[in-house]
Amino acid sequence: MRYWLMKSEPSCFSIDDLRKSPNQTYYWDGVRNYQARNFMHDDMKIGDRLFKVDVYYIP
């Protein structure tokens, strides 16, 4: 089992959205970075664990 760290803007998908999802699972879309997309496609497996981080920008 592997552990993955994922980040997103809270306005797109927040940790509260994840808590409200059935079984606290959800599909991940909108990945624009090709290397990240390839890791998700080739290396992530069912049963791996995910840590989700909300990213806040404070000027």
C-alpha positions as CSV (number, residue, x, y, z in Angstrom):
1,M,0.0,0.0,0.0
2,R,1.3,3.5,-0.9
3,Y,0.4,6.8,0.5
4,W,-0.2,9.9,-1.7
5,L,-0.4,13.6,-1.0
6,M,-2.9,15.5,-3.2
7,K,-3.6,19.2,-3.1
8,S,-6.4,21.3,-4.5
9,E,-7.9,24.8,-4.2
10,P,-10.6,24.7,-1.6
11,S,-13.0,26.5,-4.0
12,C,-12.6,23.5,-6.4
13,F,-12.9,20.6,-3.9
14,S,-12.5,21.2,-0.2
15,I,-11.8,18.8,2.7
16,D,-15.4,19.4,3.7
17,D,-16.6,18.2,0.3
18,L,-14.6,15.0,0.8
19,R,-16.1,14.5,4.3
20,K,-19.6,14.7,2.7
21,S,-18.8,12.2,0.0
22,P,-20.0,8.6,0.3
23,N,-17.3,6.5,2.1
24,Q,-15.1,9.6,1.9
25,T,-14.2,8.8,-1.7
26,Y,-14.4,10.8,-4.9
27,Y,-13.0,10.8,-8.4
28,W,-10.2,13.2,-9.2
29,D,-10.5,15.2,-12.4
30,G,-8.9,18.3,-14.0
31,V,-5.3,17.2,-13.6
32,R,-3.3,19.4,-16.0
33,N,0.2,18.3,-15.1
34,Y,1.3,15.4,-17.3
35,Q,3.7,13.9,-14.8
36,A,1.1,14.0,-12.0
37,R,-1.5,12.5,-14.4
38,N,1.0,9.7,-15.3
39,F,1.7,8.9,-11.7
40,M,-2.1,8.7,-11.0
41,H,-2.7,6.5,-14.0
42,D,0.3,4.2,-13.8
43,D,1.2,4.0,-10.1
44,M,-1.9,4.6,-8.0
45,K,-3.8,1.4,-7.1
46,I,-7.1,0.6,-5.4
47,G,-6.4,0.5,-1.7
48,D,-3.7,3.1,-1.7
49,R,-4.2,5.9,0.9
50,L,-4.5,9.6,0.1
51,F,-3.8,12.6,2.2
52,K,-5.7,15.7,0.8
53,V,-4.4,19.2,1.5
54,D,-6.3,22.4,0.8
55,V,-4.1,25.1,-0.7
56,Y,-4.7,28.6,0.4
57,Y,-3.1,31.6,-1.2
58,I,-2.5,34.6,1.1
59,P,-0.9,37.6,-0.6
